[in-house]
């Protein structure tokens, strides 16, 4: 300590009130502010990052990722989320709360970190807890300028150390004097007893100076920007603060209350950003407390466990003036406390994150920059050449599942980039090439894709998958597992006499709500395209191997084809697989994941796939499957039946199909409808 600090500490000893050493701490902080100013940064010093960026600018533009400049600010590194970036910039300036909803891996956490960089520069604060002599269960809370907190605590510790040394010296002098007097007067026993009594009195009866040292709850001495605190998945104590349990609550062994106080994430995010992903996983009591902290800008810390001694402690309100950035998937909104969401909407913004962006020249440049960012952030993989970049962009188109779009699920693409880079580094290659990316796609397959491959292999071993010949009432359907894997889904149909009044369609295979609704719509197609009365029959539909359940309506075309085949006793080609939703009018509607479904059919050995015509532009299968499978787009169910069914007399079947469809339509149009009622 310097001279000014010593004088200030002497003043603190003389003027400290019983309620704590608050006034003297302000004096200490003022003195330290004058004497301990940080040194000015050195000028004309080039950092390693600046040198690397200068070298990158001098590299030739050979089409590789090493010639691409990476922005310094996080907000400039976000691609494809123009609306979200604009909102984050506005929210940072005005200190508004933000909630971002979207699929995982679209940049929500990156935007939250970027917001911390954009927040207006404010004076950061340290938060300290002091003992309260009036009520030990209500510690006193004070804030000081950033960096002063540690110095104040150090000053108190030094002062306590001096007092302890003085007391120990006094004890030693008294004990030596008493024992010396006892030796002189030959009263050894009385001298030892007196020395022990004085030692115990001075050692344990007097207050312990270390208990009066304040505790530093929050420090921001090394924070150049506003603090960013990720509170995802935290329990109540870590989020809201807690008071530790004291097993020794008496006998001079207890820990003072203020020393057991622990700051929560909301307090460490004071003047900064509090980020909570999967906000719906927070319990409702925690969400209610979070709402209170947002409204008041301060929140007292108390013990979170009612069985702990910390439950009796409640501090003065602790500052927590933070900007909250909440994130989650679409189901996050359902699990949120209505009042918490209302608070965000009333004093902030709600953002839906895009999961695709148009495939334009400008966006491709942004995607190339993203590749360069991932390589720079990883720091251990070589850059990508032009062929590797083109292959990554091609994979981004595939994963978008939309014609003319690129995926924005960049976390998955980043994983592909790192695996390809690892393969290139394993070969000591200077640049990552297209071959490395293709090999990475085979190596870094998702769990669903690997399960799909195993299922196809096992179904072929047990002859559950039939890819040759014809069968009545059996059709190869296609399904999606996860987000990037397809599978072959055999569907069978059988006709039985009705067991009750009126026939029905009975579907088995753990069908979920949307799938069950699509099965009901198939009944209208059967009546229209068979011309038969199905009131006296039951139609049984079985989904083979759907142990995880079936969701969606993409099997409607397959179910209708299998049912018509069973009703008319017409065989179905088994070298054909199909997918598509179906309207009650017989229109084949678009579905998702057609690329992965086609690839699954090709792996199973199927030679022809029927898909909705609207999905034709979404097909981006790998080159290895181009020569092994034929893709036929269809618009109507009758087109599907013409291709898939193999009747004995094809011309008669086609004429019957046309006549039935026409006569059914005319019959419906000529039916006299009842007069409409007028409701008043």
N, C-alpha and C positions, 0 to 999 in steps of 0.2 A: 504493500500500500504506500502511496505517496504522502507527502506532508498534508495536503488538503484533505485527503481521506481520513488521516489520523485525527485531525482536528474535528472533522465532522463526526467521527465515531465518538470522540470525547463529549461533544455536544449532545449526541444521541443518548449517551449514558446518563447525562444529567437531566435531560428534558423528556425522556420517554414516559408516556402515561401508562396507567395500568391496563388500559384496553388494548394495548398493542403498540408497536413502535412505528406508527404510520407517519407522524409528522417528521420524525427524524429521517425516515426512509426517503421522503421527498427531498430533504436537504442533501442526502447522500447522492440521490439520482441527479440533482442539479449540479453538484460538484463533479460527479463523474462525467456528465455531459460536457463540461468545460475542458476537462483534462484528457479524456480518452476518446477523442474524435478519430474515426477511421482514416487511414491514409488515403490520399488521392490516387486513383489508378494511374499506372504508368502509361505514358503516351508512346505511340509508334511501336507498340509491341504486337507482333503478329501471332495470333493463336494458331494451334494445330488445325482447327476447323477452317480458319481463313486460308491457311496454306493449302489445305486439301481442296477447297473450293477454287482457289486460284489455279492449282494444277489441273482441276477438272475443266476449267475454261480454256486452258491451253491445249487440251487433248483434241485430236482431229475428229471431225464428225463422221465416223465410220458406220453409223446406223446402230451402234451398240448402246447399251444403257449407260456406259461410263461417260458418254458425251452429253448426258442430260443433267441439267442443274437442278438441285433439290432445294426447295424453299426452306428458309430457316424457321419461320413461324409455323406452328402446328395447324393453324386455321387455313393457311395456304396449301397445306398438304392434303386436305380433305378433297376428294373428287366425287363428282356426281350428286352432291347434296347442296346444290346452289341455294335452294330455299332455306334449308337448315342453317347454312353458313350465314346467310343474311340475317336470320332471326337471332342467331347467337351473337352477332356483332351488335345488334340493337340492344339485346338483353344485357350484354356486358356493360355497355355505356350507361344504361339506366338502372343497372343492378336489379334485374327482373328474374324471377324464377322460371325454369324451363322444364317441361316434361317431353321426352322423346320416346316415341313408340315405333317399333319396327322389328324386323327379323334380326337375329343375331349376326354379328360380323359386318354391319353396315356403317360403323364409325361413330356410334353413340359415345363411347368412353373417350375417344379421341377428340370429339367436339367439346366434351366437358373439360378436358385438360386444356384445350385451346381457349376456352372461356376464361380460365384462371389467368392466362397470359394477357387477355384483353381487358381485364377489369381495370378501372381507373386507379392510378397510383394513390394509395392512402397510407397514412402513418400506421405501420404495424404496431401491435401492442403485445406486451407480455402480461400474463395474468398470474397473480400470486395469492396464496391462501395464508392468512395470519391466525394465530390463536386468539380466542376471544375470552378474556378473563371474566366477563360478565356471564357468558353462557358458553361453556366449552363445546356444546353440541351445535353451535351456530358459528362456524369459522367465518372470519372477515375476509372479503374478497376485494382486492385492489388491482388496478391496471396501471402499467407504466410504459414508457416508450420502449420499442423493440430493442433488445440488447441490454437494457438496464436491469432486467430481472435477475440474470445470473450474477451481476455485479452486486446487487443488493443482498442476495442470498450469501454470496461470498463474504461481504462485509459483516453480516450477522454471524456467520460461522467463525470468522476471525475474532470478533468481539466475544463470542461465547467461549472460544478457545482460551482467550486471555483470562476470562473470569475463572474458568476451570483451573488454569495454571496457578492463578493467584490463590484460589481456595485450597488447592493441593499443597502449595507452599506453606500456607498458614497452618494447615493440619500437621504437616511435618514439623514445623517449628514448635507448635504446641505439644506434640507428642514427645519430641526430643527434650523439651523443657520439663515436662511432667516426669518422664522416665529419669532424667538427670536428677531432678529434685528427690525422686523416690530413692535413688541410689545413695544420695548424700545423707538423707534422713533414715535410711534403712527401712523405708516403708514400701517395699517392692510390690506387695500384693495390691495395696491401695493405689499405687502409681499405675500399675497395669490396668486395673479396673477403670480408673479415671481416664486414661488414654483411650481405652476402648470406647467408653461412653462418649467422649468428645469426638472421636473419629466417626462413630455412627451418627451422632447428631449433625455434624457438619456434612457428612457424606450423603445422608438420605433425608434428613429433615428439611434441609434447604431446597428451594426449587432448582430443578435441573435446567441449566442455561440452554442446552441443546434443544429442549422442547419449545423454546421461544423463537427458534429460527423459522422464518416463513418457508413455505414450500412453493416452488415454481411449478405451476400447473401447465402453462402454455408458454412456449418460447418461440420467437420468430427472428432470432438474431442473425440467422444465416439465410433468410428468405429474401430473394431478390424480387420475386413477384408475389402476387396474392397466393395464400396457401391453397393447395388442392388436397382434399381429404376424401379418399374412397372408403365409404362406409357400407359397401355391399356385403350383405350376409352377416352383419354384426348383430350381437345380442343387445339387450336393453342397456346393460352396463357399459359396454364399449361405445354405444351410440350416444347415450344421454349422460354418461358419467356415473361413477359409483364411489362408495366408501367401503374400504376393505374392513373385514372382520378383525377384531382385536381379541385374541384368546386370553390375554392377561389384562383384565379390566380394573385391577386394583393392586395394592401392595407395592406401589412404586415401580411396577414393571409395565404399566400400561403405555400404549403409544398415543400421543395426543391426537385429537380428532382431526385437526387441520392437516396433520402429516399422513393421514389415511385417505385423504380425498384424492380421487383420480379423475382427471378431465375426460370428457367424452369426445366423440368425433365432432359433435356440433360445436363444442367449445374450441377445438383445435382448428376448425374451419372459420373462426371469427375473422371477418373482413376478407374472406375468400370464398371458395366454392366447396360445397358439400355434395358429393356425387353418390347416388344410391341406385345401383342397377337392380333389376327385378324387384321393384318397389313393393309389389304385392306380397312378397315373402315376409315382409315386416308384420309383426303382430299388430292388431288393432290398438292395443294400449300404447305401443311404441309410436304408431302413426299419430295418435291423439297427442302424445307428448311432443312429437316433432312439430305438429301444427301449432301448439302453444309456443314453442321456441321460435317459430317463424313469425308469429304475430307479435310477440313481446320483444324479440331481439335479445333476450336473456333468459337463463333457465338455471334454477338452483340444482345443486348436485346432492343427491341423497342415496342411501344404500338401496340397491335394487332387490335384495333378498330380505324378506321380513324376518327370517331366522337369524340374520346377522346383526351384530352390535352396530354395524354401520347404518341400520335402518333408523336409529335414533338421531342420527346426525343429518342436518340439513343446512347447507351453506347459505350465505347471502346470494342473491341472484348473480350468476356468472355470465358475462357478456357472450353472446353467440350470434352476432349480426352477420349471417352467412347468406349466400345465394345458393339455393338448392337446385340441382340438376337431377331430376329423376328420369329413369329409363326402364324399359321393359318391353316384352312382347305384347301382342294384342290382348292376351288374357290378363295383362297387368291392370288394365282399367277396371276389370270386374272385381279384383281383390283389393282395390284402394278404398280407403276411408273417404266417403263422399265429401266430408268437410275439407279434407286435405287436398283433394282434387279441385274443389271449389276455390281454395286459397291460391293454388297455382294458377288457375284460369283467371282469377280476379286480379292477380298481381304478376302476371307473366304470360307465357306462351305455351301452346301445345304443338308439337311437331310430329308429323308422320314421316318416317324415314323411307326414302325411295330404295327399292331393291334392284332396279335396273335403270340404265340410262341409254339414250339413243346412240346407235353405232355411227357416229359422225367422225370426220377427220379431227375435229377439235377434241372430242372425247377420247379418241385413240391416243392423241398426244398426252392427255392427262393420264391415261392408263399406262403409257410408257414411263411417265414420271413416277407413277405409283410403283412400278417394278424397280426403278432406280432407288426410290425411298426404302423399299424393303431390303434391298441389297446393302444400302448404307447402314440401316438400322441393325441388320444382322452382323455386318462387319467381318464375316468369316467365309463368305461365298464369292465366287468370281462373278463379274458382270455378264449380262446376257447379250449375245449377238443378235442380229436382225432376225434370223430364222427362229431363234428361241422366243423372241418377243412376239413374232407373228403367231407362233403356236400357243403362247399364253393368251393372246387376244382371241384366238379361235376357241380356246377352251372357255373363255369368258362368255363368248357368244353361245356356246353349247349350254352352259349352266344358267343362262338367262331364261331359257325355255320360251323365248319370244322372238319373232322375226324382226330383225333390224335393231336388236338391243344387246347391251353388254351387262353382265351381272355386276351388282354392287355388293355382293357378299364377299368382300375383299379379304376377310380373315381366311377363308378357305383357299382363295387364290394365293394369298401370302404363304400358306402352307405348301402349296404346289411349287412356288418359287424357291422356297428354302430346300425342299427335297431335291429339286433339279440341281440347285447349286451344290448340295452335298455330293451328288453323283459326279458332278464336274470336278469338284475338289478332290474326290477320291481318285480320279484319273489324272490329277495334277494338270488339268486343262486350263488354259489361259482365259477362255471364255466359255460360258454355258451355251450349248447348241440345242437345236431342235430335237436331236436324238435324246439328249438328257431330259428334256421336258416330257417327251413321249414315254421314256422309261420311268420317269417320276410318276406319271399318271397310273402306270401299272403297279408301282411300288406303294404309292400313297393312296390306295383305294379306301373308301369309307367302309365302315363296318357293315352297312346295309348292302353295299356292292359285293363284299366278300360272302355275306350270308346268301345273297341271291345266286352267286356262282355255285355255292355248295348245294343249294336247293335244286338248281337245274341239274347238277351232276347226280344227285341222289334220285331225283324223279326219273332220270334216264336209266339209272341202274335198276330201279324197281319197276320200270316200264309204266310209270304213271303218266309220263309225257309221251303222247303218240304223235309222230310227225310224218307218218306215211299212211296212205290208204284213205278210206272213208268210214264214218260211223254215224249212226242215227242218234241225235240228241246229245252229241258231244262236240264242243267248240273250244278251241284254244284262245282264251282271253289274255289280256296283258294288264299288268298293274305296276305301280311305282312303290318302292320301298324307301322310306326316308325322303331325301331330296335329290339324290343323284344315282339311284339304282333302280333297275327294272326287273320284272320277273314274269314268267309265264304262269297264267292262272287258268287251269282247265275248269270248264263249267259243264255240268251235265244236267239234262232235263228228262223227266219221265212223266207219263200220263196215267192217271188212275181214276176209277169212278169216284164221284163225290161222296163223302161220308155223311154229309149233312145237307141241309137245304141250301142249294146254290154252291157252285164250285168256287175254288179260290186258288191263288198262287202261293205256294208254300216254299220259302227260301231258307236254306240253312247254310251256316258257315260264319257265325259271329258277325252278322251284318249290322252296321251302325245306322244311325238315323237317315242320313242322306241316301245310303245304299238301299235301305228298305223302301224309301219313297220312290226311288227309280224303278224298283221291281213292280210297284203298283202301276206305274205308267206303262209298263210293258203290256198289261192287260188290254189297253186300248189298241195297241198295235196288233195283238193277236186277233182281236175281233175284226179289225179292219182288213188284214191281209190273209186271213184264212177263210173268212166267211162262215165259220162254224159257230154253233151255239156251245159255249163253254160253261153253261150253267150247271151241267150235270157231270163235270169232270174236275178233278184237282190236278194242277200242274206243279210238280215238284222240281225245284231248282236247287242244285247242290254246288257249292264252291269248294273245290278240292284243295286241301292243304292250307287253308286260311286260319292258322292257329292264332295269329295276332289280330284277327278281325279284318273286316273290309269296310272302307269308308270311301264315299264319293260315288258318282254316277257314271264313271267311265266304262263300266261293264254292261251298260244298258243294251248296246248293240249285240254284244255276245249273248246275253240272256235271251233277247228276242229271237236271235238266230237259232239257238238251241231249242227253244220252246216250239218254234214253227217247224223245225226239223222233226221233233217228236210228234207233233200234232199231225203232220202230213206224211210221216214215215219216209222222209227224204234224207239220204245220207249227206254228211257234211265233209268237205275236204279237210284232212288233218294236217296238210302241209301249209295251211293258212292260219294266221293269228290275226286278231282284230281288236280294236279299241275305239271308243267313241261314246258320247252321250247321245240320248235319243229323245226327241220330243214326241208328244202324243200324236202329232201329224206325220211322223215318220222321217223327220229331218235328222241327219247325223250332225251333232253339234261338237264343237272343239273341246278338247280336254288338255290336261297338262302332262308334261313328262314324256312326250311322244318319242323324243330322241333316245332316252334310256329304255323305253319299252321296245323299240325296234332293235336296239342292240341286244337286249335280253332274248328276243325271238331268234336273232341270228346266232347267238351262242347256243341256243337249244337245238339248232339245226332246221328251224322253220324257214321256208324259202319265200313266202309271200306274206305281206302284212297289209291290212286294210286300215287306213286312218282317215279321220275327217279331212275334207278338202281344205278347210280353213286352217288346219295345222301343217299344211305342206311346207310353208315357208319357215316353220320352226324346226324342221328336221336338219340336224347337223351331226350325222353319225360319223364314226371314225372311218378312216380310209380302208382299214382291214375288213370292214363289213360291206363295202360298196358293191363288190362283185358277188356276194353270197346271198343277197336278199333283194326282192322286188317290192317296191312300195307303191300301192295303188290308192289314190285318194277317192273318196266317195262322198256323196251329198245326201242320198236317200237310202232308206232301208231296203228298197227293192233292188238297188244296185248291189248291196251287200249280198242279198239272197241270190241274185243272178250269178255272182262270182263264187260264193261259198257252197251253195247247194248243188248236188249232183243227182237230178231226177232221172228216172228211166227214159222218159220222153221229154226232152228239154223244151221243145217248141210248144208242146201242150201245156207244160208248166208255166212258161212265160205268158202264153195267152190267158191262162187261168188267172195268173197274177194280175194282169192288166184288167181283166173283166171284173174280178172281185173288187179291186180297188175302186173302179169306176162305179160299179153297181152299189157298193156300200156308200159312196159319196152321194149318189143320186137318191138312195133310200133315205139318207139323213136329211137331205134338202127338201124332199117331198113330204116329210112327216109334218102333220099339222101340229103346230105348237100351241099350248094353252095360252089364253089371253093373260097379259101381264097385269098384276094387281097394282093398284095405286095406293101407296101408303102415305097417309097424312099425318 
